[in-house]
Amino acid sequence: MRNTLVILAMAGSAALLLGALGFQYIGGMAPCEMCYWQRYPHAAAVGIGILALIVGGSALPWLGALAALTTAGIGVYHTGVERDWWEGPTTCTSGPVEGLTPEQLMEQIMSAPLVRCDEVPWELLTLSMASWNAIASLGLALIWVAAANHSRRGR
């Protein structure tokens, strides 16, 4: 049962990565900086899953859960930036334009990244990709925890 859960969690992260790459390369939707941040823990989870299948034990599934929780946390943070709940990193969001001289405004425009993190390029049922990633990744974290618990019990 443990290996089945590891494979399921690993496949979930791989599917989310493939989906993101599909949106990027097939759908032509360039990712923002925080979108990339959400991909790295999924890639780590796939690697952790492969190691967990080879090595066994419960430590690696716990690391897989941590990877899934990390990308879920980034997804929640990204969602908050998209919804204007809080400010995002200045490297991928727009700054205020009030009180800027025309030269300062032009400098801000010219130094702005092409893809902003505070805009929602795609939604499904009013949730952005970052929101869906957070939800799916929380589910994957639960699967990783179940795999770790099965490892600990010797199943």
C-alpha positions in Angstrom: 0.0 0.0 0.0 2.9 2.4 0.8 4.4 2.1 -2.7 1.0 2.7 -4.3 0.5 5.9 -2.2 4.1 7.0 -3.1 3.4 6.4 -6.8 0.0 8.2 -6.6 1.6 11.3 -4.9 4.6 11.3 -7.3 2.3 11.0 -10.3 0.2 13.8 -9.0 3.2 16.1 -8.8 4.3 15.0 -12.3 0.8 15.6 -13.7 0.7 19.1 -12.2 4.1 19.8 -13.7 3.1 18.5 -17.1 -0.1 20.5 -16.9 1.9 23.7 -16.2 4.3 22.9 -19.1 1.3 22.2 -21.3 -0.2 25.7 -20.5 3.2 27.2 -21.2 4.4 25.4 -24.4 1.1 24.3 -26.0 -1.2 27.0 -24.7 1.3 29.8 -25.1 0.8 31.1 -21.5 4.1 32.3 -20.2 4.6 31.7 -16.4 5.4 34.4 -14.0 8.2 34.1 -11.4 6.0 32.7 -8.7 4.6 30.1 -11.2 8.2 28.8 -11.5 8.6 28.8 -7.7 5.6 26.4 -7.5 7.1 24.0 -10.0 10.4 23.3 -8.1 8.8 21.5 -5.1 6.8 19.3 -7.5 10.0 18.3 -9.3 11.6 17.6 -5.9 8.5 15.5 -5.0 9.0 13.4 -8.1 12.6 12.8 -7.3 11.7 12.0 -3.7 9.1 9.5 -4.9 11.6 7.7 -7.0 14.1 7.5 -4.1 11.3 6.4 -1.7 10.4 3.5 -4.1 14.1 2.4 -4.2 15.1 3.0 -0.6 11.9 2.5 1.4 11.3 3.8 4.9 9.2 6.6 6.2 11.6 9.6 6.1 11.3 10.1 2.3 7.5 10.2 2.2 7.7 12.9 5.0 10.0 14.9 2.7 7.5 14.4 -0.1 4.8 15.8 2.1 7.0 18.8 2.9 7.6 19.4 -0.8 3.8 19.3 -1.5 3.1 21.6 1.5 5.8 24.0 0.2 4.2 24.3 -3.3 0.8 24.6 -1.6 2.1 27.5 0.5 3.5 29.2 -2.5 0.2 28.7 -4.3 -1.7 30.3 -1.4 0.8 33.2 -1.4 0.5 33.6 -5.2 -3.3 33.5 -4.9 -3.2 36.3 -2.3 -1.0 38.4 -4.6 -3.4 37.8 -7.5 -6.4 38.7 -5.4 -4.7 41.8 -3.9 -4.9 40.4 -0.4 -1.2 41.3 0.1 1.7 42.7 -1.9 3.9 40.3 -3.9 7.5 40.5 -4.7 8.5 43.7 -6.5 10.2 41.6 -9.2 6.9 40.5 -10.7 4.1 42.9 -9.6 3.4 46.5 -10.5 4.2 49.3 -8.1 2.2 52.4 -7.4 2.3 55.1 -10.1 1.0 58.0 -8.0 3.6 60.7 -7.3 6.1 59.4 -9.9 7.8 61.7 -12.3 7.4 60.8 -16.0 11.0 59.6 -16.0 10.4 57.4 -12.9 7.3 56.0 -14.5 9.1 55.2 -17.7 11.9 53.5 -15.7 9.3 51.4 -13.9 7.6 50.4 -17.1 10.9 49.5 -18.8 12.1 47.4 -15.9 8.8 45.6 -15.4 8.9 41.9 -16.2 6.8 40.6 -19.1 4.6 38.4 -17.0 3.2 39.8 -13.8 2.4 37.7 -10.8 -0.5 39.9 -9.7 -2.6 39.2 -12.8 -4.7 36.0 -13.3 -4.2 34.7 -16.8 -6.5 31.7 -16.5 -9.4 30.7 -14.2 -11.6 27.7 -13.7 -14.6 28.1 -11.4 -13.2 31.5 -10.3 -10.0 29.9 -9.1 -6.6 30.6 -10.7 -3.9 28.1 -11.5 -2.1 29.1 -8.3 -5.3 28.4 -6.3 -5.8 25.0 -8.0 -2.1 24.1 -7.4 -2.6 24.9 -3.7 -5.7 22.7 -3.4 -4.2 19.8 -5.4 -0.9 20.0 -3.5 -2.6 19.9 -0.1 -4.3 16.7 -1.3 -0.9 15.3 -2.4 0.6 16.2 1.0 -2.1 14.1 2.6 -1.3 11.2 0.3 2.4 11.5 1.2 1.5 11.5 4.9 -0.5 8.4 4.4 2.5 6.8 2.7 4.7 7.8 5.6 2.3 6.3 8.1 2.1 3.0 6.1 5.9 2.9 6.1 6.1 3.4 9.8 3.6 0.6 10.5 5.6 -1.7 8.2 2.9 -2.1 5.6 
